[in-house]
């Protein structure tokens, strides 16, 4: 019996992955393959929108009420898709937890809003803070979203991304649970960070 000799490896190469396009996902949806499931398409990957733990769901509820009071319910969208930027559109259809429209538009009956038609996008993160503050941040910036907030539940803070320039946020500020934050486009509409934390 001889010893098994494995080939030498110089670098770990990940196995090839199947990147889905929006057309492929829409065809699968039409065929009923994902009935009853929630997901979003990000860079060709189907990201499972897992069931929300109570702190996550409660924080969304608090933010939704605050946004609806400040902007009016017709301008606030909850867990609905928005269009990705042109370079991401074929393989991404993000679905933020909350988004605020600049103004309602009858065209949204037939298409999703673009980033430049939004005032603010918010993600609530209990287990996905790093992903939301990097991958999702860059996707929203390339889509033209002018301001993006991540409510970091474990870190008890809101990370505000602002000053969109050439598809990148130039300003990133963390507001702790003892501070007050307001959207750049509505500085009169203030929120005590602690009030939206479970």
Secondary structure, 3 states (H helix, E strand, C coil): CCCCCCCCCCCCCCCCCCCCCHHHHHHHHHCCCCCCCCEEEECCEEEECCCCCHHHHHHHHHHHHHHHHHHCHHHEEECCCCCCCCCCCCCCECCCCEEEECCCCHHHHCCCCCHHHEEEEEEEECCCHHHHHHHHHHHHHHHCCCCEEEEECCCCEEEEEEEEECCEEEEEEEEECCCEEECHHHCCCEEEHHHHCC
